[in-house]
Amino acid sequence: MAETVLTPELLPAGADGFVLRFALTPEPRAMAAARSLADRLEAAPPPGTVEIAPALVSVLLRFDPARTDRETLAAHLRTVAQEIAATEPRMPEPSRRWTIPVSFGNENGPQLSDVATKLGMGEDAAIREICASELRVLTIGFAPGQPYIGLLPDAWHLPRLSELTPTVPPGAVVVAVRQIVLFGSASATGWRQIGRAAFRTFMPERREPMPLRGGDAIRFAPASAAEIDALSGEGDRMGGARLEVLR
Amino acid sequence: MSALTLHRADGLLTVQDLGRPGHLAEGLSRGGAMDRRALLEAAALLGARQPPAGIEMAGAGGTFTVSAPTRIALTGAPMRATLDQEPLRWNSTHLVNPGQRLRIGALQAGVYGYLVPAGGMATPDWLGSRAAHLTIGIGQLLSSGSELPIGPDPEPHRPALTLPPDPRFEGGVVRVMDGPQTALFDAEVIEAFYATEFTRGVRGNRQGVQLEAARRFTSGHAKGLASDLIGPGDVQMTGEGAPYVLMAECQTVGGYPRLGTVLPADLPRIAQAAPGMKLRPVHVTLKQAIALHQPEAEELREIAARCQPLVRDPATIRDLLSYQLIGGITRGDDLERE
């Protein structure tokens, strides 16, 4: 399928911000482009930058109007975004990788069997596919530290449920639209819960309350329910997650 | 460390300052005071360079005493306030001594009143701010009987100051600029939005405020839209096309389309519009919004220049002879001269 070139839009966000948007819908190429742009801006913030915050397919940049010229900044951002869009955007290489133990299925993943059926495979094969996928933190939001992780293979393009599950526990691993959300606290959701981690994405008293960063590589490691229960009891709430710094 | 004792909380009271900017990429919104101007007013009245943390009082205040002489500023939505039964002027500073009872009662207008001690609230800070952010479990509602640490007042005998009221407690016109998703709405929907007088709905909290009207404002592009960054001031349309203005404690990303953004200068007016008040959006161009943009440090200097000595009517002063009557004059622009 021939794909058209992404056309980034530069849009004002308040009097002191710009949004660079690569698409309106969550297209994989736009996600890769947004992450690439965020990495480039973070590596070399334009003069006057106050904050850089990437979402799924866009990047917000806030600036101090007293320290920069709006038009110069806009021209620079447009150039960088167009350079990225003109190439075939790929997720930039991760600088860190997390390995996070998850107990899949049964009481920790009540909808895993439903998901596996929809994918036409067994539960074990579905777990293997998740754990073998090259996953990245696509963005963080909704709640502090809470990641949107992806992308799973095409077959995982499962719609959200029309009925909300009233509550899933903290650490719930839920899937929809080729993405995974790892819930920081108990929450209602329209996504399907397939597992549970002891890792907490937000712990105010920790030195780094929100440990994940956009762009981090994520690997899920299958663990038993008993292992997750044991890890949940540990004081740091890292739930056995391991962080490797890659570069 | 001095203490401010809250004997009885009548409203919903939390510690607030200007919040925690800079954490959007980590999913944390800035939070902080709903009416940021009220904190700038308190800072100007108290002669502070940065707004100290104060108590945000939603609906009603409470009864307080202090352990050491301290000036306080009362700003934001006017509330009936007395010190040992003497009425206190709102939008002013007052000296409170140990043994005196400060009572802050019902709202006279607006939603959020502020009590700011000169030395600031000294409750625990997290990521550089003392602001309660209840939706994520940071801080808590202040409860009756709590003894709250406050910083010492550097100059308790600094003359009392007052500010002419800045009317923003009865609804009114709010200026709105286009945002990144304005083009997702048809011209006719946008036109209708700006032709509508809204009623501040009953649904509203520190995350957002509902604007009510008979009409709905939907976007044909709402379905399948990628979640995007959202922030205070954004006018978000729910699935049914009902507008909400996002406020201090909103989430950081959202999937509902946003028709525009209320200028930061007019957000206090929305925060302070009680349910039932009329709010009318007026469109401003990007160029106008840029011209109107004012950093808070500059706003603080401007407010400080408007402070005046608090002159009390001698007829209402019971113990006139105990007052030092000639010391209460300042130029009111101390911050600018320093």
Interface residues (C-beta under 8 A of the other chain):
Chain A: L11 P12 A13 G14 A15 D16 V19 R21 A23 L24 T25 P26 A30 V50 E51 I52 A53 P54 A55 L56 V57 S58 L60 D64 P65 A66 R70 T139 I140 G141 F142 A143 P144 G145 Q146 Y148 S185 F202 P204 P209 M210 R213 G214
Chain B: P21 G22 H23 L24 A25 E26 G27 L28 W126 L127 I136 G137 I138 M177 D178 G179 P180 L184 H221 G224 L225 A226 S227 D228 L229 G231 G233 Q251 T252 V253 T261 L263 P264 L286 A289 I290 L292 H293 P295
